[in-house]
């Protein structure tokens, strides 16, 4: 339904700027580095965890994940502006959104088929959820507390195990464990992020965790979930599933979480998202260099 009438005569892509340059700027506006970097980094982390024996395949998986993320951002903006009236402005016309969705979906399909041919059908199946989560997020998955919270983190989890599988041709307890940790920690961050729109979401009966539980309880749940993810890293390192040096990652993120605990939702989200970058970077160092092994 969302991709019908992709092209029209004299179709204009950008709402505000005419010409090719304006169209390219409007299309580029849907690249959101802050939220795209974690899934792409997770794909790379999965590849590094598997030994990064095939860098070309790793780049293919990252590029394919990028097209899924681009699809998600275009679809979200399209729904929020043209169908829900939530956003005040959008750089793309409705036809431009549909064209961008068609192009990114086609590129994703090409990448996924290539992964399937070069690695195997399981690798392609592990890549597919990234697009499904992104495309279905709005207006389907973002209407109840569970899927609203877990959509983005789950996509990152699949990016990690997909990046690993593309290199190794199989999965491991370590890879699945890291994916579970990422999903858990990022789910907590997502609850805080959604709480920024608590008043508006409540007014339109959009059931985020904050709306369902109340703002204060949602915060308690969010930090509890993040703590659970950090403790899981320590526990899995203790039993030998993770390298011993990975215990530094919870310490680094824990400091950021402690600072953000009393911050407002907007500042807390900014701090926690950047903290997740540090968390991932510390894990990459621990896995790649294994300083305590």
C-alpha positions as CSV (number, residue, x, y, z in Angstrom):
1,X,0.0,0.0,0.0
2,X,2.8,2.4,0.9
3,X,4.6,1.9,-2.3
4,X,1.8,2.4,-4.8
5,X,2.0,5.2,-7.3
6,X,5.8,5.5,-6.9
7,X,6.2,7.7,-10.0
8,X,4.0,10.5,-11.3
9,X,4.5,12.9,-14.3
10,X,6.9,15.7,-13.4
11,X,7.3,14.2,-9.9
12,X,8.9,16.6,-7.5
13,X,11.0,14.9,-4.7
14,X,11.8,17.8,-2.4
15,X,9.1,20.0,-0.9
16,X,11.2,23.1,-0.5
17,X,14.1,23.1,-2.9
18,X,13.8,22.7,-6.7
19,X,16.3,21.0,-8.9
20,X,18.6,18.0,-8.6
21,X,20.6,19.5,-5.8
22,X,17.4,20.1,-3.8
23,X,16.2,16.6,-4.4
24,X,19.6,15.1,-3.3
25,X,19.5,17.3,-0.1
26,X,16.0,16.1,0.7
27,X,17.0,12.5,0.2
28,X,20.2,12.9,2.2
29,X,18.1,14.5,5.1
30,X,16.8,11.0,5.9
31,X,20.3,9.8,6.8
32,X,20.3,10.1,10.6
33,X,23.8,9.3,11.9
34,X,23.0,9.2,15.6
35,X,20.5,6.4,15.2
36,X,22.1,4.7,12.2
37,X,25.5,4.3,13.6
38,X,24.7,1.7,16.4
39,X,23.1,-0.9,14.0
40,X,25.9,-0.4,11.5
41,X,28.5,-0.7,14.2
42,X,26.8,-3.8,15.6
43,X,27.1,-5.4,12.1
44,X,30.8,-4.6,12.1
45,X,31.2,-5.8,15.7
46,X,29.6,-9.1,14.7
47,X,32.1,-9.4,11.9
48,X,35.0,-8.6,14.2
49,X,33.8,-11.1,16.7
50,X,33.9,-13.8,14.0
51,X,37.5,-12.8,13.0
52,X,36.7,-10.5,10.1
53,X,38.1,-13.0,7.6
54,X,36.1,-11.6,4.7
55,X,36.1,-7.8,4.8
56,X,34.2,-7.5,1.6
57,X,31.3,-9.5,2.9
58,X,31.3,-7.4,6.1
59,X,31.0,-4.2,4.0
60,X,28.2,-5.8,2.0
61,X,26.3,-6.6,5.2
62,X,26.8,-3.1,6.6
63,X,25.7,-1.5,3.3
64,X,22.6,-3.7,3.2
65,X,21.8,-2.8,6.8
66,X,22.1,0.9,5.9
67,X,19.4,0.5,3.2
68,X,17.1,-1.1,5.8
69,X,17.7,1.8,8.2
70,X,17.2,4.4,5.5
71,X,13.9,2.7,4.7
72,X,12.9,2.9,8.4
73,X,13.6,6.7,8.6
74,X,11.8,7.5,5.3
75,X,8.8,5.4,6.3
76,X,8.6,6.9,9.8
77,X,8.7,10.5,8.5
78,X,6.2,9.7,5.8
79,X,3.7,8.2,8.2
80,X,4.2,10.9,10.9
81,X,3.9,13.9,8.5
82,X,1.5,12.7,5.8
83,X,-0.8,10.3,7.7
84,X,-0.7,11.2,11.3
85,X,0.1,14.9,11.1
86,X,2.5,14.6,14.0
87,X,5.5,16.5,12.4
88,X,5.5,20.1,11.5
89,X,7.5,19.7,8.3
90,X,9.1,17.1,6.1
91,X,11.8,17.7,3.4
92,X,10.4,15.1,1.0
93,X,7.1,15.2,-0.9
94,X,4.8,12.2,-0.5
95,X,5.8,11.0,-4.0
96,X,9.5,11.6,-3.0
97,X,9.0,9.4,0.1
98,X,7.5,6.6,-2.0
99,X,10.3,6.8,-4.5
100,X,12.9,6.7,-1.7
101,X,11.1,3.8,-0.1
102,X,11.1,1.9,-3.4
103,X,14.7,2.6,-4.1
104,X,16.0,1.7,-0.7
105,X,13.9,-1.5,-0.6
106,X,15.2,-2.5,-4.0
107,X,18.8,-1.9,-2.9
108,X,18.1,-3.9,0.3
109,X,16.7,-6.8,-1.8
110,X,19.8,-6.8,-4.0
111,X,22.1,-6.8,-1.0
112,X,20.1,-9.6,0.7
113,X,20.0,-11.8,-2.4
114,X,23.8,-11.2,-2.8
115,X,24.4,-12.3,0.8
116,X,22.2,-15.3,0.3
117,X,24.2,-16.3,-2.9
118,X,27.6,-15.6,-1.4
119,X,27.1,-17.0,2.1
120,X,23.8,-19.0,2.2
121,X,20.1,-18.7,2.8
122,X,20.4,-18.5,6.6
123,X,22.6,-15.4,6.2
124,X,19.9,-13.8,4.1
125,X,17.2,-14.7,6.6
126,X,19.2,-13.1,9.4
127,X,19.5,-10.0,7.3
128,X,15.8,-9.7,6.4
129,X,14.5,-8.7,9.9
130,X,16.3,-5.4,9.7
131,X,14.2,-4.3,6.8
132,X,11.0,-5.8,8.3
133,X,11.4,-4.0,11.6
134,X,12.2,-0.7,9.9
135,X,9.4,-0.8,7.4
136,X,6.7,-2.0,9.8
137,X,7.7,0.2,12.7
138,X,5.3,3.0,11.6
139,X,2.4,2.7,11.7
140,X,2.3,-0.9,13.0
141,X,5.0,-1.7,15.6
142,X,5.0,1.8,17.3
143,X,1.5,1.5,18.7
144,X,2.1,-0.7,21.7
145,X,4.7,-0.7,24.5
146,X,6.5,-4.0,23.7
147,X,7.1,-3.5,19.9
148,X,7.6,0.3,20.3
149,X,10.4,-0.4,22.8
150,X,12.0,-3.5,21.2
151,X,11.8,-2.7,17.5
152,X,15.0,-0.7,17.2
153,X,17.0,-2.8,19.7
154,X,15.9,-6.0,18.0
155,X,17.0,-4.7,14.7
156,X,20.5,-4.0,16.2
157,X,20.6,-7.5,17.6
158,X,19.9,-9.0,14.2
159,X,22.5,-6.7,12.7
160,X,25.1,-8.2,15.1
161,X,24.2,-11.9,14.6
162,X,23.9,-11.3,10.8
163,X,27.3,-9.7,10.7
164,X,28.8,-12.6,12.6
165,X,27.1,-15.2,10.5
166,X,28.2,-13.7,7.2
167,X,31.8,-14.2,8.4
168,X,31.6,-17.5,10.3
169,X,28.8,-19.3,8.4
170,X,27.3,-20.2,11.8
171,X,26.3,-18.7,15.1
172,X,27.9,-19.0,18.5
173,X,26.8,-18.6,22.1
174,X,29.1,-15.6,22.3
175,X,27.5,-13.8,19.4
176,X,23.9,-14.5,20.5
177,X,24.9,-13.4,24.1
178,X,26.3,-10.1,22.8
179,X,23.1,-9.6,20.7
180,X,20.9,-10.2,23.8
181,X,23.0,-7.8,25.8
182,X,22.7,-5.1,23.2
183,X,18.9,-5.6,22.9
184,X,18.5,-5.3,26.6
185,X,20.6,-2.2,27.2
186,X,19.2,-0.4,24.1
187,X,15.6,-1.3,25.2
188,X,16.2,0.7,28.4
189,X,17.5,3.6,26.4
190,X,14.5,3.4,24.0
191,X,12.1,3.7,27.0
192,X,13.8,6.9,28.0
193,X,13.8,8.2,24.4
194,X,10.1,7.5,24.1
195,X,9.4,9.3,27.4
196,X,10.5,12.6,25.8
197,X,7.1,12.6,24.0
198,X,5.1,11.5,27.0
199,X,2.5,14.3,26.9
200,X,1.9,14.1,23.2
201,X,1.8,10.3,23.1
202,X,-0.6,10.3,25.9
203,X,-2.9,12.8,24.2
204,X,-3.1,10.6,21.1
205,X,-3.2,7.3,23.1
206,X,0.1,6.1,21.7
207,X,1.0,3.3,24.1
208,X,4.7,3.7,24.8
209,X,6.0,2.3,28.1
210,X,5.9,5.8,29.7
211,X,2.2,6.1,28.7
212,X,1.4,2.6,29.9
213,X,3.2,2.7,33.2
214,X,3.5,6.4,33.9
215,X,6.6,8.5,33.5
216,X,8.2,7.8,36.9
217,X,7.7,4.0,36.7
218,X,8.9,3.9,33.1
219,X,12.2,5.6,34.2
220,X,12.6,3.0,37.0
221,X,12.0,0.2,34.5
222,X,14.4,1.7,31.9
223,X,17.3,1.9,34.3
224,X,16.5,-1.5,35.7
225,X,16.6,-3.0,32.2
226,X,19.9,-1.3,31.4
227,X,21.3,-2.5,34.7
228,X,20.2,-6.1,33.8
229,X,22.1,-5.9,30.5
230,X,25.3,-4.6,32.2
231,X,25.1,-7.4,34.8
232,X,24.7,-9.9,32.0
233,X,28.0,-8.8,30.5
234,X,29.8,-9.4,33.9
235,X,28.1,-12.7,34.4
236,X,28.9,-14.0,30.9
237,X,32.5,-12.8,31.3
238,X,32.7,-14.7,34.6
239,X,31.6,-18.0,33.0
240,X,33.9,-17.6,30.0
241,X,31.4,-16.8,27.3
242,X,32.8,-13.3,26.9
243,X,36.4,-12.3,27.1
244,X,37.4,-11.2,30.6
245,X,38.2,-7.6,29.5
246,X,34.6,-7.0,28.5
247,X,33.8,-6.2,32.1
248,X,35.2,-2.7,31.4
249,X,32.2,-2.0,29.2
250,X,29.6,-2.0,31.9
251,X,31.8,0.2,34.0
252,X,32.1,2.8,31.3
253,X,28.4,2.8,30.4
254,X,27.5,2.7,34.1
255,X,29.2,6.0,34.7
256,X,27.2,7.6,31.9
257,X,24.0,6.1,33.1
258,X,24.7,7.4,36.6
259,X,25.1,11.0,35.3
260,X,22.0,10.7,33.2
261,X,19.8,9.3,36.0
262,X,18.8,12.7,37.2
263,X,18.8,14.4,33.9
264,X,15.6,15.2,32.0
265,X,14.5,12.8,29.3
266,X,16.0,14.8,26.4
267,X,19.5,15.2,28.0
268,X,19.4,11.6,29.4
269,X,18.7,10.2,25.9
270,X,21.5,12.2,24.4
271,X,23.9,11.0,27.1
272,X,22.8,7.4,27.0
273,X,23.0,7.1,23.2
274,X,26.5,8.4,23.3
275,X,27.2,6.2,26.2
276,X,26.1,3.2,24.1
277,X,28.8,4.2,21.6
278,X,31.4,4.0,24.3
279,X,29.9,0.7,25.5
280,X,30.2,-0.7,22.0
281,X,33.7,0.7,21.5
282,X,34.9,-0.8,24.7
283,X,33.5,-4.2,23.7
284,X,35.2,-4.0,20.3
285,X,38.6,-3.3,22.0
286,X,38.0,-6.2,24.5
287,X,37.0,-8.6,21.7
288,X,39.6,-7.6,19.1
289,X,42.7,-7.1,21.4
290,X,41.7,-9.3,24.4
291,X,44.0,-7.4,26.7
292,X,43.3,-9.7,29.7
293,X,43.5,-13.0,27.8
